[in-house]
Amino acid sequence: MKKLRALAVLPVLVIACCAPAPEPQPTPPPVVVAPTPTPLPPPVIAAPVFENWADAPQTPGDWNYRDGTGLSFATFSLGNTPAMFGIECQKSARTVRLVRGSSLDGQVPMRIRTETADRLLTATSDASGRPMLIATLSANDRLLDAIALSRGRFAVETGGMETLYLPAWAEITRVVEDCR
């Protein structure tokens, strides 16, 4: 009887062995994500180049004159912003300081360009730590006359900073005259 049962199960086993395997499920194609294009940088706008510095537009701002005990000065600024540039007379020493607002340290070249003069000075950071560069001149230096009498404007080029194109207004002459 055991043999009969074993024989009876044999055809089932043979059929099971020969049955086709189930078909594999199709693998979905890989998802291709298009790379996000890198945005182009904004175009570089080059600063205009002028054949002559006197053709450059004037730096926006106004001169303001003050006369104090032992000191008179004219500062150039835009509204309530800190002064960009100043001319300061130290009356007792008869010296004029050209002062450029800056956080630069050490010695920095400062070129003054006028209609009749062009001079490279060395400006140094303020010893007291105030954010300014200072170039000192004698009150009789002819560069001061060239600045004061320049037709329309003069330029202040300071290493590592934007050039200033400043109007030659009466406040400058007043400071220079205070020292003479």
Phi, psi and omega in degrees: 000324179294326181291322181294321180292319180296323178290325181291328182279337184303313180298327180293319179293322180294318181294321181294324180288330184268353182294141181294144178290149179297145181290138179292145178290138181295138178280128180294147180297149180296144179282121179261118179260121178293135180297142178288125182294139178287127180296143179288142178293153179298150181296145179279127178259112182286143176295140180296145178253132183248136177298325181229130181303332182291346178273350180291149178293146180295141174294130180295138177149182181220155174272147177223127183255141174219140178239123180234181179290117178079355185209133169229151183204156173235131179241147179246121180209169178251108180062228182266014180283160177300152182298137176276326184207152178209155174237126189231129177260124172261098191302315184292326181270349184052048176236151177242130179253130172265120190240125178246123177296122183191149175261009177294150181247153174087209180260133183228137177290138177228118179255130176254126179242128175232180179298325186245355183216154178213114184223138175265123179246167172248119177259143179240151179294150183295131183296334181277357178092358177293148184284080180204154173249139187230130171242127184254136179232155172291149180298339181265006181296131182294342177297326179295321176295319180297323178292310185295325185259008179296137179289107173087305186200168172220162182245145175237109178255122182237130182309128177080008182226163178291141179289139176258134175245099192254143177287144179267083183265172184298335181301325179295313180299321180299317180295314182297316180294328177299333183269350185262000000 
